[in-house]
Amino acid sequence: MRQCTSDCIVIEDAGAGVIAAQAARMRVIGISGDSLGDANAVDAVVADLSEVRVIKSPGSASFCLQLASQK
């Protein structure tokens, strides 16, 4: 599957992973914690994965992410 990196979302809990995802021009959802680093460097922050809901688009291979704060 070929996908443009700017269409990708990374869920990351480590500062090094955030830096790598941003270098690849991906959007980043950070899982809060001491190892995340600068929370201002990510596009959104969640406490844990229970705050992230994956929704499949009917009839396609696309997915949406809904964050608990967006309900």
All heavy atoms as an XYZ file, in Angstrom:
499
protein
N       0.837     -1.166      0.000
C       0.000      0.000      0.000
C       0.889      1.239      0.000
O       1.693      1.434      0.894
C      -0.878     -0.029      1.252
C      -1.814      1.125      1.333
S      -3.121      0.818      2.527
C      -2.563      1.800      3.883
N       0.752      2.037     -0.988
C       1.517      3.287     -1.060
C       0.677      4.412     -0.476
O      -0.441      4.634     -0.889
C       1.891      3.598     -2.495
C       2.874      2.610     -3.040
C       3.280      2.979     -4.447
N       4.330      2.093     -4.843
C       5.564      2.475     -5.118
N       5.868      3.743     -5.069
N       6.471      1.608     -5.449
N       1.270      5.093      0.473
C       0.555      6.166      1.151
C       1.516      7.329      1.358
O       2.663      7.131      1.752
C       0.047      5.662      2.500
C      -0.983      6.528      3.145
C      -2.300      6.538      2.413
O      -2.681      5.567      1.768
N      -2.990      7.634      2.466
N       1.035      8.512      1.103
C       1.833      9.710      1.349
C       1.994      9.879      2.860
O       1.023      9.750      3.605
C       1.124     10.910      0.739
S       2.027     12.449      0.917
N       3.200     10.143      3.322
C       3.427     10.253      4.766
C       2.594     11.363      5.404
O       2.226     11.256      6.565
C       4.915     10.468      5.094
O       5.377     11.639      4.427
C       5.738      9.266      4.690
N       2.266     12.394      4.646
C       1.455     13.476      5.216
C       0.015     13.036      5.464
O      -0.738     13.729      6.142
C       1.489     14.706      4.310
O       0.923     14.404      3.055
N      -0.374     11.877      4.941
C      -1.700     11.307      5.184
C      -1.681     10.308      6.333
O      -2.690      9.670      6.612
C      -2.225     10.602      3.933
C      -2.538     11.573      2.811
O      -2.823     12.750      3.091
O      -2.490     11.146      1.642
N      -0.540     10.153      6.992
C      -0.388      9.161      8.056
C      -0.424      9.817      9.431
O      -0.054     10.974      9.591
C       0.948      8.427      7.908
S       1.063      7.484      6.377
N      -0.878      9.024     10.401
C      -0.903      9.478     11.790
C      -0.125      8.476     12.629
O      -0.313      7.271     12.503
C      -2.335      9.584     12.325
C      -3.126     10.612     11.521
C      -2.342      9.950     13.804
C      -4.596     10.666     11.864
N       0.746      8.982     13.476
C       1.540      8.152     14.374
C       1.032      8.370     15.798
O       0.780      9.506     16.202
C       3.038      8.535     14.287
C       3.851      7.821     15.333
C       3.568      8.267     12.895
N       0.876      7.291     16.537
C       0.560      7.385     17.961
C       1.831      7.006     18.694
O       2.347      5.903     18.532
C      -0.614      6.456     18.339
C      -1.853      6.840     17.531
C      -0.882      6.546     19.839
C      -3.028      5.910     17.716
N       2.359      7.940     19.474
C       3.713      7.782     20.016
C       3.776      8.188     21.479
O       3.099      9.115     21.902
C       4.660      8.656     19.185
C       6.109      8.497     19.468
C       6.598      7.070     19.320
O       6.595      6.547     18.194
O       7.000      6.504     20.344
N       4.610      7.468     22.230
C       4.792      7.813     23.647
C       6.225      8.210     23.979
O       6.547      8.460     25.129
C       4.354      6.664     24.546
C       5.224      5.426     24.399
O       6.045      5.368     23.464
O       5.077      4.511     25.217
N       7.081      8.288     22.983
C       8.487      8.634     23.221
C       8.903      9.827     22.364
O       8.510      9.937     21.197
C       9.380      7.443     22.906
N       9.685     10.690     22.965
C      10.148     11.879     22.264
C      10.880     11.570     20.967
O      10.687     12.245     19.953
N      11.717     10.529     20.968
C      12.455     10.162     19.753
C      11.499      9.737     18.640
O      11.723     10.040     17.466
C      13.443      9.037     20.060
N      10.424      9.059     18.995
C       9.429      8.653     18.002
C       8.692      9.845     17.430
O       8.378      9.888     16.238
N       8.410     10.834     18.274
C       7.768     12.068     17.816
C       8.668     12.770     16.810
O       8.218     13.189     15.736
C       7.444     12.999     19.004
C       6.993     14.372     18.519
C       6.394     12.367     19.909
N       9.935     12.880     17.121
C      10.892     13.541     16.219
C      10.965     12.810     14.892
O      10.947     13.424     13.821
C      12.282     13.633     16.889
C      12.218     14.599     18.073
C      13.348     14.067     15.894
C      13.421     14.562     18.985
N      11.009     11.483     14.931
C      11.082     10.690     13.697
C       9.814     10.861     12.862
O       9.884     11.025     11.632
C      11.300      9.217     14.027
N       8.668     10.832     13.506
C       7.404     10.991     12.774
C       7.312     12.375     12.142
O       6.887     12.517     10.990
C       6.228     10.754     13.717
N       7.719     13.389     12.879
C       7.689     14.747     12.330
C       8.675     14.904     11.181
O       8.388     15.592     10.209
C       7.958     15.766     13.431
C       6.808     15.861     14.390
C       7.110     16.755     15.563
O       8.254     16.893     15.979
N       6.071     17.350     16.121
N       9.824     14.252     11.276
C      10.804     14.309     10.190
C      10.234     13.686      8.920
O      10.577     14.095      7.809
C      12.092     13.597     10.599
N       9.342     12.716      9.097
C       8.692     12.070      7.947
C       7.421     12.814      7.537
O       6.698     12.371      6.648
C       8.353     10.624      8.291
N       7.156     13.931      8.183
C       5.993     14.783      7.906
C       4.663     14.092      8.203
O       3.677     14.257      7.491
C       6.033     15.317      6.485
C       7.258     16.170      6.250
C       7.326     16.677      4.852
N       8.607     17.338      4.681
C       8.750     18.517      4.132
N       7.721     19.166      3.686
N       9.938     19.048      4.019
N       4.655     13.314      9.263
C       3.440     12.649      9.715
C       2.833     13.439     10.873
O       3.548     14.143     11.584
C       3.755     11.230     10.199
C       4.285     10.340      9.130
S       4.666      8.716      9.830
C       5.362      7.904      8.403
N       1.536     13.313     11.049
C       0.880     13.912     12.208
C       1.090     12.989     13.397
O       1.186     11.780     13.236
C      -0.599     14.101     11.949
C      -0.829     15.157     10.903
C      -2.266     15.452     10.763
N      -2.414     16.564      9.841
C      -3.572     17.069      9.511
N      -4.669     16.579     10.019
N      -3.617     18.072      8.675
N       1.133     13.571     14.598
C       1.473     12.790     15.784
C       0.444     13.001     16.890
O       0.137     14.131     17.256
C       2.873     13.167     16.323
C       3.228     12.311     17.528
C       3.932     13.034     15.247
N      -0.056     11.881     17.415
C      -0.847     11.885     18.637
C       0.083     11.366     19.726
O       0.615     10.256     19.613
C      -2.086     10.983     18.523
C      -3.021     11.507     17.420
C      -2.817     10.909     19.868
C      -4.169     10.587     17.105
N       0.302     12.153     20.741
C       1.197     11.761     21.824
C       0.442     11.155     22.987
O      -0.645     11.615     23.335
N       1.005     10.104     23.556
C       0.460      9.527     24.783
C       1.230     10.170     25.929
O       2.457     10.054     26.005
C       0.614      7.996     24.799
C      -0.154      7.400     23.622
C       0.126      7.426     26.130
C       0.016      5.911     23.463
N       0.510     10.873     26.791
C       1.176     11.652     27.834
C       1.997     10.773     28.764
O       1.669      9.621     29.012
C       0.159     12.473     28.632
O      -0.725     11.618     29.302
N       3.067     11.335     29.240
C       3.978     10.644     30.143
C       5.328     11.315     30.109
O       5.596     12.176     29.265
N       6.185     10.921     31.024
C       7.511     11.539     31.142
C       8.364     11.365     29.891
O       9.151     12.237     29.548
C       8.258     10.969     32.348
C       7.594     11.351     33.658
O       6.857     12.363     33.682
O       7.804     10.634     34.642
N       8.215     10.251     29.181
C       9.076      9.992     28.028
C       8.602     10.689     26.761
O       9.307     10.713     25.764
C       9.200      8.485     27.780
O       7.930      7.938     27.472
N       7.396     11.282     26.783
C       6.891     11.965     25.588
C       7.714     13.189     25.251
O       7.948     13.489     24.094
C       5.413     12.348     25.767
C       4.763     13.076     24.594
C       4.789     12.213     23.333
C       3.345     13.483     24.927
N       8.164     13.899     26.243
C       8.917     15.123     25.991
C       7.974     16.311     25.877
O       7.004     16.415     26.617
N       8.216     17.166     24.913
C       7.455     18.402     24.734
C       6.070     18.102     24.155
O       5.930     17.807     22.973
C       8.225     19.351     23.818
C       7.531     20.689     23.631
O       6.524     20.954     24.327
O       7.989     21.469     22.786
N       5.040     18.197     24.977
C       3.670     17.926     24.518
C       3.205     18.935     23.478
O       2.297     18.649     22.698
C       2.714     17.921     25.710
N       3.846     20.098     23.426
C       3.484     21.097     22.422
C       3.975     20.714     21.026
O       3.564     21.307     20.038
C       4.049     22.466     22.802
C       3.390     23.022     24.050
O       2.191     22.894     24.234
N       4.184     23.615     24.910
N       4.849     19.719     20.946
C       5.404     19.318     19.658
C       4.494     18.362     18.898
O       4.734     18.079     17.734
C       6.774     18.659     19.871
N       3.434     17.859     19.542
C       2.539     16.909     18.890
C       1.238     17.601     18.494
O       0.934     18.694     18.962
C       2.253     15.685     19.792
C       3.545     14.929     20.084
C       1.589     16.092     21.083
N       0.470     16.945     17.631
C      -0.794     17.522     17.157
C      -1.922     17.371     18.182
O      -2.840     18.183     18.215
C      -1.191     16.875     15.832
C      -0.165     17.162     14.746
O      -0.070     18.323     14.325
O       0.562     16.231     14.349
N      -1.849     16.330     18.989
C      -2.847     16.085     20.037
C      -2.209     15.201     21.099
O      -1.249     14.484     20.817
C      -4.075     15.410     19.459
N      -2.742     15.256     22.314
C      -2.239     14.434     23.417
C      -3.414     13.692     24.043
O      -4.482     14.273     24.259
C      -1.536     15.294     24.495
C      -1.083     14.440     25.661
C      -0.360     16.040     23.906
N      -3.212     12.402     24.319
C      -4.188     11.593     25.045
C      -3.503     10.984     26.256
O      -2.277     10.849     26.274
C      -4.796     10.482     24.151
C      -5.592     11.092     23.011
C      -3.733      9.543     23.616
N      -4.292     10.608     27.258
C      -3.723      9.995     28.457
C      -3.269      8.572     28.173
O      -2.237      8.128     28.662
C      -4.733     10.008     29.592
N      -4.053      7.840     27.383
C      -3.719      6.458     27.013
C      -4.533      6.064     25.780
O      -5.362      6.846     25.296
C      -3.942      5.486     28.176
C      -5.361      5.527     28.723
O      -6.316      5.438     27.923
O      -5.520      5.649     29.940
N      -4.314      4.852     25.289
C      -4.968      4.418     24.049
C      -6.478      4.255     24.183
O      -7.178      4.242     23.161
C      -4.346      3.120     23.548
C      -2.942      3.274     22.961
C      -2.385      1.902     22.575
C      -2.955      4.188     21.747
N      -6.989      4.170     25.397
C      -8.440      4.067     25.553
C      -9.143      5.342     25.092
O     -10.350      5.338     24.849
C      -8.805      3.767     27.011
O      -8.557      4.890     27.837
N      -8.389      6.425     24.928
C      -8.954      7.691     24.455
C      -8.921      7.821     22.937
O      -9.315      8.850     22.395
C      -8.209      8.862     25.089
C      -8.404      8.962     26.576
C      -7.797     10.213     27.167
O      -7.368     11.115     26.420
O      -7.732     10.298     28.405
N      -8.458      6.786     22.244
C      -8.387      6.811     20.778
C      -9.333      5.757     20.230
O      -9.246      4.586     20.586
C      -6.953      6.529     20.282
C      -6.896      6.570     18.760
C      -5.969      7.524     20.875
N     -10.247      6.175     19.380
C     -11.193      5.256     18.752
C     -10.926      5.236     17.252
O     -10.864      6.284     16.613
C     -12.612      5.718     19.037
C     -13.667      4.824     18.489
C     -15.036      5.286     18.944
N     -16.041      4.536     18.221
C     -17.230      4.974     17.924
N     -17.600      6.183     18.298
N     -18.079      4.229     17.264
N     -10.770      4.033     16.697
C     -10.548      3.875     15.259
C     -11.888      3.553     14.611
O     -12.582      2.620     15.024
C      -9.531      2.752     14.974
C      -9.325      2.594     13.476
C      -8.215      3.038     15.679
N     -12.247      4.315     13.592
C     -13.519      4.136     12.895
C     -13.225      3.859     11.427
O     -12.586      4.669     10.756
C     -14.398      5.399     13.022
C     -14.608      5.744     14.497
C     -15.723      5.206     12.300
C     -15.163      7.126     14.727
N     -13.682      2.709     10.929
C     -13.482      2.354      9.522
C     -14.582      2.984      8.687
O     -15.749      2.916      9.024
C     -13.491      0.844      9.330
C     -13.166      0.450      7.892
C     -13.017     -1.024      7.740
C     -12.624     -1.443      6.345
N     -13.177     -0.759      5.243
N     -14.176      3.594      7.581
C     -15.134      4.179      6.659
C     -15.808      3.060      5.872
O     -15.110      2.238      5.268
C     -14.442      5.150      5.702
O     -13.822      6.180      6.422
N     -17.121      3.008      5.856
C     -17.821      1.940      5.130
C     -17.484      1.956      3.639
O     -17.423      3.020      3.024
C     -19.301      2.265      5.338
C     -19.348      3.211      6.479
C     -18.030      3.923      6.498
N     -17.231      0.786      3.097
C     -16.991      0.661      1.664
C     -15.643      1.152      1.182
O     -15.435      1.319     -0.015
N     -14.706      1.403      2.088
C     -13.378      1.850      1.657
C     -12.326      1.305      2.612
O     -12.646      0.707      3.628
C     -13.307      3.379      1.597
O     -13.123      3.921      2.876
N     -11.080      1.553      2.276
C      -9.979      1.119      3.133
C      -9.533      2.240      4.073
O      -8.507      2.138      4.716
C      -8.803      0.672      2.268
N     -10.313      3.297      4.155
C      -9.951      4.452      4.977
C     -10.405      4.282      6.415
O     -11.403      3.621      6.698
C     -10.589      5.724      4.414
O     -10.118      5.978      3.124
N      -9.649      4.913      7.303
C      -9.968      4.910      8.723
C      -9.958      6.334      9.242
O      -9.261      7.195      8.723
C      -8.933      4.106      9.515
C      -8.978      2.634      9.230
C      -8.249      2.086      8.191
C      -9.763      1.805     10.006
C      -8.289      0.731      7.928
C      -9.810      0.441      9.751
C      -9.079     -0.096      8.717
N     -10.701      6.569     10.297
C     -10.740      7.847     11.004
C     -10.339      7.586     12.442
O     -10.622      6.515     12.967
C     -12.168      8.323     11.055
S     -12.616      9.713     10.146
N      -9.735      8.539     13.079
C      -9.445      8.442     14.505
C     -10.289      9.481     15.220
O     -10.348     10.630     14.811
C      -7.972      8.708     14.789
C      -6.969      7.674     14.295
C      -5.564      8.077     14.705
C      -7.286      6.292     14.803
N     -10.934      9.051     16.286
C     -11.693      9.978     17.125
C     -11.045      9.968     18.500
O     -10.863      8.909     19.105
C     -13.152      9.542     17.219
C     -13.995     10.497     18.036
C     -15.418     10.012     18.162
O     -15.671      8.857     18.454
N     -16.351     10.898     17.909
N     -10.685     11.140     18.978
C     -10.082     11.253     20.298
C     -11.165     11.556     21.314
O     -12.143     12.232     20.999
C      -9.027     12.358     20.308
C      -7.925     12.231     19.257
C      -6.933     13.366     19.402
C      -7.244     10.885     19.343
N     -11.006     11.060     22.525
C     -12.019     11.225     23.577
C     -12.412     12.690     23.742
O     -13.561     13.004     23.956
C     -11.514     10.659     24.895
N     -11.452     13.587     23.620
C     -11.740     15.017     23.785
C     -12.567     15.582     22.635
O     -13.052     16.689     22.722
C     -10.437     15.792     23.910
O      -9.667     15.640     22.743
N     -12.740     14.815     21.541
C     -13.495     15.296     20.380
C     -14.912     14.758     20.344
O     -15.647     15.034     19.420
C     -12.792     14.902     19.082
C     -11.450     15.546     18.916
C     -10.776     15.116     17.627
O     -11.054     14.074     17.071
N      -9.867     15.946     17.153
N     -15.309     13.948     21.319
C     -16.665     13.363     21.313
C     -17.728     14.407     21.508
O     -17.547     15.401     22.120
C     -16.768     12.287     22.398
C     -15.972     11.064     22.053
C     -16.155     10.030     23.121
C     -15.324      8.803     22.796
N     -15.395      7.809     23.845
